[in-house]
Amino acid sequence: MTAASSPSASTSRVTGLLGIEVPVVLGPFGGVSSVPLTAAVSDGGGLGSLGLYGYDGDAIRKTAAELRAATAKPFALNLWVPNGTETTAVPQEEFDRYAATLKPYFEELGIPLPDMPARYVPDYGEQVEATLEAGPAVVSFVFGVPAPDVVEEAHRRGIKVLGTATTVAEALALEAGGVDAVVASGMESGGHRVSFLKPAEESLVGTFALVPQVADAVSIPVIAAGGIADRRGFAAAMALGAEAVQVGTAFLATRESAAVPAYREVLKSAAAARTVLTRTLSGRLARGIPNRIIAELEEAGTVAPFPVQNWLTGRFRPQAAAKGNTDLMSLWAGQSAPLLKHDTAAEVLAELLAGTR
């Protein structure tokens, strides 16, 4: 489908495909997803999404049950596909060296250095099994193409499948893999760059260059993501060939999200005008608002590979958030943050949908 034939919101294939009323998808946050925000977006007619990074099977089943109790509308659960770039184990002495780099932050927060774990993330197969058993309306994937048997089983259960691309080549791989729609994620997006065919640094295509190219290249619906926070971004994405938008940062700043008040304040402050791409907090390239820990770790130059670094900093980042210490948090944010002005999910939805006019 070409940009010239872009549909209006009322005729979007995405709404019919996903069983939703309006072509807006909540970005699936890792760590700051919440049942209230997911339910609020779904109840507002969009597709609420919840990120399952770090969840084991039991946590997935529990979360899905909580979502079903909170909303009768369709929602999505999101998984990270292992793509071979992960480091599943490091020698003890190497782990100790990475931990020592982070020791000052543990000490600052009064937390002991952790012992090396048996594993850094839950088993992906366990996650997939629990997610499909939970039976959400949609399961979405980042960092790769879900395996054919996973897509087949999802479809057998009546679950729609979304994949996420940062380049045209990735979009084509996802279409060939049988996904029902593709999220075209531009480099303006906050959080992790979810590239998988080439390194993220070589896949930094802007949303409004990426969307029309993907729309021209694939036959499945395209959902635009990255730098969209208001009616203008919504209208522009639809004009370029998208049939829905995925929005993260604007919803992250609402009071229904799991972001602590200090984080939401930074998102709406002058500091949010500048974001950086960094591997320092997780070992994978991600966009966020620069703070002290990013600056110090960039200078130190010692960063463990993913997911080791993510696991290590994840031992103290929640405590920093609980104390409102934004110097030691991950302040993921997209480049649209300076446009933020709304405090509730309903207000963000209303602002976006004003773009249909």
Secondary structure, 3 states (H helix, E strand, C coil): CCHHHCCCHHHCHHHHHHCCCCCEEECCCCCCCCHHHHHHHHHCCCEEEEECCCCCHHHHHHHHHHHHHHCCCCEEEEEECCCCCCCCCCCHHHHHHHHHHHHHHHHHCCCCCCCCCCCCCCCHHHHHHHHHHHCCCEEEEECCCCCHHHHHHHHHCCCEEEEEECCHHHHHHHHHCCCCEEEEECCCCCEECCCCCCCHHHCCCCHHHHHHHHHHHCCCCEEEECCCCCHHHHHHHHHCCCCEEEECHHHHCCCCCCCCHHHHHHHCCHHHHCCEEECCCCCCCEEECCCHHHHHHHHHCCCCCCCHHHHHHCCCHHHHHHCCCHHHCCCECCCCHHHCCCCCHHHHHHHHHHHHC
